[in-house]
Amino acid sequence: MEFRWILNESGSRVDGLGVVRIEPPGRARLDLFLDNGEGVLSAALVDDELRLPEGAPDDILPPVELMWGTLGVFRPMMSAELVGGDELEGEAHRYRYTSGDGNAIHYEVKHDLVRAVEMLDGGSVLQSVHLVTVEGDGYPVEATYRNRVEFRELKITRTSVIPADSFDPSIWDPRE
């Protein structure tokens, strides 16, 4: 999948192109580039682990639970515990989990599509991902990640989906 991305951080703006490669059920590789082709960041999600190259900034991307959410994947971490659920308007549902670090993670799902993922401390939303989806389309058209504590927003807008048979196993560890 190819996309455009825009990062706004405390008034500074950077943007470019990106590629994500997904291998269900638990692998995704993300690469961000500036418009001139210069690499900004590579990361791989492997189950409950976000893998970054040594020295790479670890604060641009969302934490693992929210990162899966940006791809439209409902994937609570293995350490998460389901504590409840709510029916919302328009046939939507909220699934409430506690994470291993004590924060709450809420998933909003409508017609089997993830619409939002929020990380809360008490009743306050610390970080969130909100998705624009289209029924019948497997991946979000747009994902917006917000870190409300650090005043950061990363917006990803899908430009194309390119099917692939398989990927070289080495792509799942950008640390090498």
Secondary structure, DSSP 8 states (H G I E B T S, - for coil): -EEEEEEEETTEEEEEEEEEEEETTTEEEEEEEETTS-EEEEEEEETTEEE--TT--SSSS--HHHHHHHTT-----TT-EEEEEEE-GGGEEEEEEE-TTS-EEEEEEETTEEEEEEEEETTEEEEEEEEE--TT-SS-SEEEEEETTTTEEEEEEEEE----S---GGGG-TT-
